[in-house]
Amino acid sequence: MYIALIICIGLPFFILWLTYKSLILRKIGSIILAYILACLLSITGIIGDDAESHRVQMAVAQATVPLAIPLLLFSSDIKSWAKLAPSFIKSTICGFLACALSITVAFLILGKHNNQTFSAVGGMLTGLYTGGNANLASLKIALGVDDSTYLLVSAYSTVSSAIYLFFILTVGKNIARLTMPKFDTTQIINNNDIVLEKHDNELFMGLFKRDNLPDFLRGLILSILVIAIGAAIAYLAPKNMFQTIFILAITMISIAASFNKRVRKIKRTFELGTFFIIVFSVAVASQVSLKSLMDVDNQIFWFIIFATLTTPIIHMVLCALFKVDADTALTTSISLICSPPFAPVMGETLKNKSVIGPGIAVGLFGYAAGTYFGFAISKMLLLL
C-alpha cells in the first residue's frame, strides 16, 4: 500500500525531471512516459497487485482529476478565441465534426452488440480527440467507466495516437501540403493578440520553486473552492447522476472563472493541472497486470484503430472542401488529438511559427468543450 502511494506521488516528479533533462523524452511527452513507466513498475511486481494497493491507486486517481480540470482551464482566455483567424475556426469545427462522424460510424460497425460499453468508449475517444488526456480522464468519471476498460482505451489510443503523430510529422505534412491550399499569411492574426499563458512544452521543472509558491497556493485553493461548489451542485442531483453532474459542473465553473482577469493571471495553473493529470496517469497505469495486457479486447482495439485513422482523414477532407490550408488543418488536428503542447512541435516542423499561438488556443478550447462534446456523443450513441 505504501509503495503504491509513494510511486503515485513520487514518479510524476521523476518524470518531470526526465523531460527536463532529455529533449527526446520531452517530445515523447510526460503523460506517455507516465503510462510506460507505471506499467513497467506494475508488471515487474514492484507495485503490489493487492486490494490495498488498488484502493490507494483508485483514491489517488479519483482525487486528482477534479483538481486538474479547474487548473487546466483557469488560464484560458475564452474571449480571445473569437479573435482566431477564420481558417482556424473553420478547421476546429471540421475537427469536431470529423471526430463525431468517425466515432458514430465505428459504433455502428463495431459497437452495436454492446452499446453501453461502446457508447462510453466512443464518448471518451471523442473527448480525447477534441482536447487530449484531461478530457479522457474527466469522461471516465462522468460516464462511470470501469478502470479496466479505461486502461485499455488509454493504452490503445496512446499507441495509435503516437503512430499518427509520427506519420504527420514525417510524411503526412508533405502529402497535405501537396493536396491542400497553401498557408495564407494575410488570414492569420498576430499571435500577440491572443492572450495565452505561456506553456513551455512540458518544461514544468520550475513549478515547485519558492517563487511560484504564492501562485501555486492561490491556484490550488481556487481549484478546491470550485470542487466544493461543484460537489454542492451535484449533491442536489439524483445519486446515480452525482459523478456526471459533478464533472460537468466544475468544468463550467472553471470556464466562468477564467473570464476573471485576476484568475487568468495566476501563474503556473496549467502546468500544475498537467502535473495532476500525470499523477492520475501513474495511478491508473500502475494497476495494469501482465494478464490484462495479454487479454487484448479485439473489439475495443479495432474500434480505436478505426477512430484514430478516420478522424484525421475526415478532418482533412472537410478542411479541403472548406478551403482551409494545410498548415492550419495539420496544426489544429495535432492540437485537438494530441493536446495543446504539440502545437509548437507542429509549428516548428512546418517551419511556420504563425500557427503556434492559434494552435494552442484551439487545443485549450478543446480542453473546455471536449468533455461536454464527448458526453453528448456518448448519450447520442445510445439512441442509435
C-alpha positions as CSV (number, residue, x, y, z in Angstrom):
1,M,0.0,0.0,0.0
2,Y,2.7,2.5,1.0
3,I,4.8,1.6,-2.1
4,A,1.8,2.3,-4.3
5,L,1.3,5.7,-2.7
6,I,5.0,6.6,-2.9
7,I,5.1,5.7,-6.6
8,C,1.8,7.5,-7.4
9,I,3.2,10.7,-5.9
10,G,6.9,10.4,-6.4
11,L,7.1,9.0,-10.0
12,P,5.5,12.2,-11.5
13,F,8.3,14.3,-10.1
14,F,10.9,11.9,-11.6
15,I,9.1,12.1,-14.9
16,L,9.2,15.9,-14.9
17,W,13.0,15.7,-14.2
18,L,13.4,13.3,-17.1
19,T,11.5,15.5,-19.5
20,Y,13.6,18.5,-18.3
21,K,16.9,16.7,-18.9
22,S,16.1,14.9,-22.2
23,L,14.8,16.6,-25.4
24,I,13.8,13.2,-26.8
25,L,11.7,12.3,-23.7
26,R,10.3,15.8,-23.7
27,K,9.0,15.2,-27.3
28,I,7.5,11.9,-26.3
29,G,5.6,13.7,-23.5
30,S,5.2,13.3,-19.8
31,I,1.9,11.6,-19.9
32,I,3.0,8.9,-22.3
33,L,6.1,8.4,-20.1
34,A,3.8,8.1,-17.1
35,Y,1.9,5.2,-18.6
36,I,5.0,3.4,-19.8
37,L,7.0,3.7,-16.5
38,A,3.9,2.9,-14.3
39,C,3.0,-0.1,-16.4
40,L,6.6,-1.4,-16.1
41,L,6.7,-1.0,-12.4
42,S,3.4,-2.8,-12.1
43,I,4.3,-5.7,-14.5
44,T,7.6,-6.3,-12.8
45,G,5.9,-6.6,-9.4
46,I,7.4,-3.5,-7.7
47,I,3.9,-2.3,-7.1
48,G,1.8,-5.0,-5.4
49,D,-1.2,-6.4,-7.1
50,D,-3.3,-6.5,-4.0
51,A,-6.6,-5.0,-2.8
52,E,-5.0,-2.4,-0.5
53,S,-2.7,-1.1,-3.2
54,H,-5.6,-0.9,-5.7
55,R,-7.6,1.1,-3.1
56,V,-4.8,3.6,-2.8
57,Q,-4.4,3.9,-6.6
58,M,-8.1,4.4,-7.1
59,A,-8.3,7.0,-4.4
60,V,-5.4,9.0,-5.9
61,A,-7.0,8.7,-9.4
62,Q,-10.4,9.9,-8.2
63,A,-8.9,12.9,-6.3
64,T,-6.5,14.2,-9.0
65,V,-8.9,14.7,-11.9
66,P,-11.3,17.1,-10.2
67,L,-8.2,19.1,-9.0
68,A,-6.7,19.1,-12.6
69,I,-9.8,20.3,-14.5
70,P,-10.1,23.8,-13.0
71,L,-6.3,24.4,-13.1
72,L,-6.1,23.5,-16.8
73,L,-8.9,25.9,-17.6
74,F,-8.2,28.9,-15.3
75,S,-5.6,30.3,-17.8
76,S,-7.9,30.1,-20.8
77,D,-8.8,33.4,-22.4
78,I,-12.2,32.4,-23.8
79,K,-12.8,35.9,-25.3
80,S,-9.6,35.8,-27.3
81,W,-10.6,32.5,-29.0
82,A,-13.1,34.6,-31.0
83,K,-10.2,36.5,-32.5
84,L,-8.8,33.4,-34.2
85,A,-8.4,33.6,-37.9
86,P,-11.4,32.3,-39.9
87,S,-9.4,29.4,-41.2
88,F,-8.6,28.2,-37.7
89,I,-12.3,28.5,-36.6
90,K,-13.4,26.5,-39.7
91,S,-10.7,23.9,-39.1
92,T,-11.8,23.5,-35.4
93,I,-15.4,23.0,-36.4
94,C,-14.3,20.4,-39.1
95,G,-12.2,18.6,-36.4
96,F,-15.2,18.3,-34.1
97,L,-17.4,17.1,-36.9
98,A,-14.8,14.6,-38.2
99,C,-14.5,13.1,-34.7
100,A,-18.3,12.8,-34.3
101,L,-18.7,11.2,-37.7
102,S,-15.8,8.8,-37.2
103,I,-17.0,7.6,-33.7
104,T,-20.5,7.2,-34.9
105,V,-19.5,5.0,-37.9
106,A,-17.2,3.0,-35.6
107,F,-20.0,2.5,-33.2
108,L,-22.5,1.3,-35.9
109,I,-19.9,-1.1,-37.3
110,L,-18.2,-2.4,-34.1
111,G,-20.2,-1.4,-31.1
112,K,-23.9,-2.1,-31.6
113,H,-23.6,-5.5,-29.9
114,N,-22.6,-3.9,-26.6
115,N,-24.0,-0.4,-26.8
116,Q,-23.4,0.5,-23.1
117,T,-19.7,-0.1,-23.2
118,F,-19.0,1.2,-26.7
119,S,-21.1,4.4,-26.2
120,A,-18.9,5.1,-23.2
121,V,-15.7,4.2,-25.2
122,G,-17.0,6.5,-28.0
123,G,-17.6,9.3,-25.6
124,M,-14.1,9.0,-24.1
125,L,-12.5,8.9,-27.5
126,T,-14.5,12.0,-28.6
127,G,-13.2,13.9,-25.6
128,L,-9.7,12.6,-26.2
129,Y,-9.6,13.6,-29.9
130,T,-11.0,17.0,-29.2
131,G,-8.9,18.0,-26.3
132,G,-6.5,15.4,-25.0
133,N,-6.0,13.2,-22.0
134,A,-7.6,15.6,-19.5
135,N,-10.9,15.1,-21.2
136,L,-10.4,11.3,-21.3
137,A,-9.9,11.3,-17.6
138,S,-12.9,13.5,-17.0
139,L,-15.2,11.4,-19.1
140,K,-14.0,8.2,-17.4
141,I,-15.6,9.6,-14.2
142,A,-18.6,11.3,-15.9
143,L,-19.6,8.2,-17.8
144,G,-18.8,5.8,-15.0
145,V,-16.3,3.8,-17.0
146,D,-14.5,0.9,-15.0
147,D,-10.7,1.0,-14.6
148,S,-10.0,-2.0,-16.9
149,T,-11.9,-0.5,-19.8
150,Y,-10.4,2.9,-19.3
151,L,-6.9,1.4,-19.2
152,L,-7.5,-0.5,-22.5
153,V,-8.8,2.7,-24.1
154,S,-5.9,4.8,-22.8
155,A,-3.2,2.3,-23.8
156,Y,-4.6,1.6,-27.3
157,S,-5.2,5.2,-28.0
158,T,-1.8,6.2,-26.8
159,V,-0.1,3.8,-29.2
160,S,-2.4,4.7,-32.2
161,S,-2.0,8.5,-31.5
162,A,1.8,8.1,-31.3
163,I,1.8,6.4,-34.7
164,Y,-0.5,9.2,-36.1
165,L,1.8,11.8,-34.7
166,F,4.9,10.2,-36.2
167,F,3.2,9.9,-39.6
168,I,2.1,13.6,-39.6
169,L,5.5,14.9,-38.6
170,T,7.3,12.9,-41.2
171,V,5.3,12.1,-44.4
172,G,1.8,13.4,-43.7
173,K,2.6,17.0,-43.7
174,N,4.1,16.8,-47.2
175,I,1.0,14.9,-48.5
176,A,-1.3,17.5,-47.0
177,R,0.7,20.4,-48.5
178,L,0.6,18.8,-51.9
179,T,-3.2,18.3,-51.9
180,M,-4.5,21.3,-49.9
181,P,-4.3,25.1,-50.3
182,K,-1.1,26.9,-49.1
183,F,-1.0,28.9,-45.9
184,D,-2.2,32.5,-46.5
185,T,-0.3,34.9,-44.2
186,T,-3.0,37.6,-44.6
187,Q,-5.5,35.3,-42.9
188,I,-3.6,34.9,-39.6
189,I,-3.9,37.4,-36.8
190,N,-0.9,38.5,-34.8
191,N,-0.1,35.9,-32.1
192,N,0.2,38.7,-29.6
193,D,-3.5,39.4,-30.0
194,I,-4.2,36.1,-28.3
195,V,-3.6,36.3,-24.6
196,L,-2.4,32.9,-23.5
197,E,-0.4,31.7,-20.6
198,K,2.9,30.5,-21.9
199,H,3.4,26.8,-21.7
200,D,6.9,25.7,-22.3
201,N,6.1,22.3,-23.8
202,E,6.4,20.1,-20.8
203,L,9.2,22.1,-19.1
204,F,7.5,22.1,-15.7
205,M,10.5,21.8,-13.5
206,G,10.1,25.3,-12.2
207,L,6.6,24.6,-10.9
208,F,7.6,23.9,-7.3
209,K,10.2,26.7,-6.9
210,R,9.7,29.0,-3.9
211,D,8.9,32.0,-6.2
212,N,5.9,30.1,-7.6
213,L,4.6,29.1,-4.2
214,P,2.1,32.0,-3.8
215,D,0.5,31.4,-7.3
216,F,0.7,27.6,-6.6
217,L,-1.4,28.0,-3.4
218,R,-3.8,30.5,-5.0
219,G,-4.5,28.2,-7.9
220,L,-4.8,25.2,-5.7
221,I,-7.2,26.9,-3.2
222,L,-9.3,28.2,-6.0
223,S,-9.5,24.8,-7.6
224,I,-10.6,23.3,-4.2
225,L,-13.3,26.0,-4.0
226,V,-14.5,25.1,-7.5
227,I,-14.7,21.5,-6.4
228,A,-16.7,22.3,-3.3
229,I,-19.2,24.3,-5.3
230,G,-19.4,21.6,-8.0
231,A,-20.0,19.0,-5.3
232,A,-22.7,21.1,-3.7
233,I,-24.5,21.4,-7.1
234,A,-24.1,17.6,-7.8
235,Y,-25.4,16.8,-4.3
236,L,-28.8,18.2,-5.4
237,A,-29.0,15.7,-8.3
238,P,-30.0,12.1,-8.1
239,K,-27.3,9.8,-6.6
240,N,-26.7,7.9,-9.8
241,M,-26.0,11.2,-11.6
242,F,-23.6,12.7,-9.0
243,Q,-20.3,12.0,-10.8
244,T,-21.7,13.2,-14.1
245,I,-23.1,16.5,-12.8
246,F,-20.0,17.0,-10.6
247,I,-17.6,16.8,-13.5
248,L,-19.7,18.9,-15.8
249,A,-20.3,21.5,-13.0
250,I,-16.7,22.0,-12.2
251,T,-15.8,22.3,-15.9
252,M,-18.5,25.0,-16.4
253,I,-17.5,26.9,-13.1
254,S,-13.8,26.8,-14.2
255,I,-14.7,28.3,-17.6
256,A,-16.7,31.0,-15.9
257,A,-13.8,31.7,-13.5
258,S,-11.4,32.1,-16.5
259,F,-13.3,35.3,-17.5
260,N,-11.9,37.0,-14.4
261,K,-8.6,38.6,-15.4
262,R,-7.1,38.0,-11.9
263,V,-7.8,34.3,-12.2
264,R,-6.2,34.1,-15.6
265,K,-3.1,35.9,-14.4
266,I,-2.4,33.3,-11.7
267,K,0.8,31.7,-13.0
268,R,1.5,28.0,-13.5
269,T,-2.1,26.8,-13.2
270,F,-1.9,25.0,-16.5
271,E,1.4,23.3,-15.5
272,L,0.0,22.3,-12.1
273,G,-3.1,20.9,-13.7
274,T,-0.9,18.9,-16.0
275,F,1.1,17.6,-13.1
276,F,-2.2,16.2,-11.5
277,I,-3.0,14.5,-14.8
278,I,0.4,12.9,-14.7
279,V,-0.3,11.7,-11.2
280,F,-3.7,10.4,-12.4
281,S,-2.0,8.6,-15.3
282,V,0.5,6.9,-12.9
283,A,-2.3,5.8,-10.5
284,V,-4.3,4.2,-13.3
285,A,-1.4,2.7,-15.3
286,S,0.2,1.2,-12.2
287,Q,-2.9,-1.0,-11.8
288,V,-2.1,-2.9,-15.0
289,S,-1.2,-6.5,-14.9
290,L,0.5,-8.8,-17.4
291,K,-2.7,-10.8,-17.7
292,S,-4.7,-7.7,-18.6
293,L,-2.2,-6.8,-21.3
294,M,-2.3,-10.3,-22.8
295,D,-6.1,-10.3,-22.8
296,V,-6.5,-8.0,-25.8
297,D,-10.0,-6.9,-26.4
298,N,-10.2,-7.1,-30.2
299,Q,-13.4,-5.1,-30.5
300,I,-12.1,-2.1,-28.4
301,F,-8.8,-2.3,-30.2
302,W,-10.3,-2.1,-33.7
303,F,-12.8,0.5,-32.6
304,I,-9.9,2.7,-31.5
305,I,-7.8,2.0,-34.6
306,F,-10.7,2.8,-36.9
307,A,-11.4,6.1,-35.0
308,T,-7.7,7.1,-34.9
309,L,-7.3,6.5,-38.6
310,T,-10.5,8.0,-39.9
311,T,-10.9,11.1,-37.7
312,P,-7.8,12.9,-39.2
313,I,-8.7,11.7,-42.7
314,I,-12.3,13.1,-42.5
315,H,-10.9,16.2,-40.9
316,M,-8.5,16.8,-43.8
317,V,-11.2,16.1,-46.4
318,L,-13.6,18.6,-44.7
319,C,-10.9,21.2,-44.5
320,A,-10.1,20.8,-48.1
321,L,-13.8,21.2,-49.0
322,F,-13.9,24.4,-47.0
323,K,-10.6,25.6,-48.5
324,V,-8.7,25.5,-45.2
325,D,-4.9,25.5,-45.8
326,A,-2.7,22.5,-45.0
327,D,-0.7,24.2,-42.2
328,T,-3.8,25.3,-40.3
329,A,-5.5,21.9,-40.7
330,L,-2.5,20.0,-39.5
331,T,-1.8,22.2,-36.5
332,T,-5.5,22.1,-35.5
333,S,-5.6,18.3,-35.8
334,I,-2.4,17.8,-33.8
335,S,-3.6,20.2,-31.1
336,L,-7.0,18.6,-30.8
337,I,-5.9,14.9,-30.9
338,C,-2.5,15.2,-29.0
339,S,-3.1,18.3,-26.8
340,P,-2.0,21.9,-27.0
341,P,1.7,21.4,-26.2
342,F,2.1,19.7,-29.6
343,A,1.1,22.9,-31.5
344,P,4.6,24.3,-31.1
345,V,6.1,21.0,-32.3
346,M,3.9,21.1,-35.4
347,G,4.8,24.8,-36.0
348,E,8.5,24.0,-35.8
349,T,8.1,21.0,-38.1
350,L,6.2,23.1,-40.7
351,K,8.7,26.0,-40.3
352,N,5.7,28.2,-39.7
353,K,5.6,29.8,-36.2
354,S,2.4,31.8,-37.1
355,V,0.3,28.7,-36.4
356,I,1.6,28.1,-32.9
357,G,-0.4,30.7,-31.0
358,P,-3.8,29.9,-32.6
359,G,-3.0,26.2,-32.5
360,I,-2.5,26.3,-28.7
361,A,-5.8,28.3,-28.4
362,V,-7.6,25.6,-30.4
363,G,-6.3,23.0,-28.0
364,L,-7.4,25.0,-25.0
365,F,-10.8,25.3,-26.5
366,G,-10.8,21.5,-26.8
367,Y,-10.0,21.2,-23.1
368,A,-13.0,23.4,-22.3
369,A,-15.5,21.9,-24.8
370,G,-14.3,18.3,-25.3
371,T,-15.8,16.9,-22.1
372,Y,-19.3,18.2,-22.9
373,F,-19.0,17.1,-26.5
374,G,-17.8,13.6,-25.5
375,F,-20.6,13.3,-23.0
376,A,-23.2,14.4,-25.6
377,I,-21.8,11.9,-28.2
378,S,-21.9,9.1,-25.7
379,K,-25.6,9.7,-24.9
380,M,-26.4,10.1,-28.6
381,L,-24.8,6.7,-29.5
382,L,-27.2,5.0,-27.0
383,L,-30.1,6.3,-29.2
384,L,-28.8,4.6,-32.3
